[in-house]
Amino acid sequence: MALLQQTPFHARCLALGGRMTAFAGWQMPVQFTGISLEHEAVRTRAGLFDISHMGKLELEGRGRSRLSSAWCLLTWPACNLVRPSTRFCSIPRGHH
């Protein structure tokens, strides 16, 4: 059996009592305090969902920031990034 990958939040999830499960090759938390308490917390305060295990898009070469802006690929302008850096943003489906 292959080792499961871990997100940057893995240790923190374990420290908070997260019940871990295998998901698409990653070890991910599925529950912490219980569905009812977690539901109430998200409805009345806030929730955090770790998406670091989801897809990654790398644009390389000259004109990559213009390309991403022209195609409306990203919801955050890639031209604002200073190399080397990373930024999370969503990639919408379809055109606006």
C-alpha positions as CSV (number, residue, x, y, z in Angstrom):
1,M,0.0,0.0,0.0
2,A,1.4,3.4,-1.0
3,L,1.9,6.0,1.7
4,L,-0.8,8.7,1.9
5,Q,0.3,12.3,1.2
6,Q,-0.3,14.8,3.9
7,T,-1.4,18.5,3.6
8,P,0.4,21.3,5.4
9,F,-2.4,21.2,8.0
10,H,-2.0,17.5,8.8
11,A,-0.2,17.8,12.2
12,R,-2.7,20.6,13.3
13,C,-5.7,18.4,12.3
14,L,-4.3,15.6,14.4
15,A,-3.6,17.9,17.3
16,L,-7.2,19.1,17.2
17,G,-8.5,15.5,17.3
18,G,-9.3,15.1,13.7
19,R,-10.5,11.7,12.6
20,M,-8.4,11.0,9.5
21,T,-9.4,9.0,6.4
22,A,-7.8,8.2,3.1
23,F,-9.1,10.4,0.2
24,A,-7.6,10.2,-3.3
25,G,-4.1,9.4,-2.0
26,W,-4.2,12.0,0.8
27,Q,-4.8,11.5,4.5
28,M,-7.6,14.0,5.3
29,P,-9.7,14.9,8.3
30,V,-13.3,13.8,8.0
31,Q,-14.5,15.0,11.4
32,F,-13.4,16.7,14.6
33,T,-16.0,17.2,17.3
34,G,-19.1,15.7,15.6
35,I,-21.3,16.7,12.7
36,S,-23.8,18.6,14.7
37,L,-21.3,20.7,16.6
38,E,-19.3,21.4,13.4
39,H,-22.4,22.3,11.4
40,E,-23.5,24.8,14.1
41,A,-19.9,26.3,14.3
42,V,-19.9,26.9,10.6
43,R,-23.4,28.3,10.6
44,T,-22.8,30.7,13.5
45,R,-19.1,31.5,13.2
46,A,-16.8,30.3,10.4
47,G,-15.3,27.2,8.9
48,L,-12.0,26.4,7.2
49,F,-11.7,23.8,4.5
50,D,-8.2,22.7,3.5
51,I,-8.0,22.6,-0.2
52,S,-4.2,22.1,-0.5
53,H,-4.7,18.6,-1.8
54,M,-6.7,19.8,-4.8
55,G,-5.4,20.5,-8.2
56,K,-2.5,22.7,-9.1
57,L,-2.1,24.8,-12.3
58,E,1.4,25.9,-13.3
59,L,1.8,28.4,-16.1
60,E,5.3,28.8,-17.5
61,G,7.0,30.9,-20.1
62,R,6.8,34.5,-21.3
63,G,3.4,36.0,-21.3
64,R,1.9,33.6,-18.8
65,S,0.3,36.3,-16.7
66,R,-1.3,37.9,-19.8
67,L,-2.5,34.5,-20.9
68,S,-4.2,33.7,-17.5
69,S,-5.8,37.2,-17.5
70,A,-6.9,37.1,-21.1
71,W,-8.6,33.7,-20.7
72,C,-10.1,34.6,-17.4
73,L,-8.5,31.5,-15.9
74,L,-8.0,32.9,-12.5
75,T,-10.0,35.0,-10.1
76,W,-6.9,36.8,-8.9
77,P,-4.5,38.6,-11.3
78,A,-1.4,36.4,-11.7
79,C,0.6,39.6,-12.8
80,N,0.5,40.6,-9.1
81,L,2.7,37.7,-8.1
82,V,6.4,38.3,-7.4
83,R,8.6,35.3,-8.3
84,P,8.9,32.9,-6.7
85,S,5.5,32.8,-5.0
86,T,2.3,30.9,-4.8
87,R,-1.3,32.2,-4.5
88,F,-4.5,30.3,-4.0
89,C,-7.5,31.4,-6.1
90,S,-10.3,29.6,-7.8
91,I,-10.5,28.6,-11.4
92,P,-14.1,29.2,-12.5
93,R,-15.9,27.0,-15.0
94,G,-17.0,28.7,-18.1
95,H,-16.7,32.3,-19.0
96,H,-18.1,35.4,-17.2
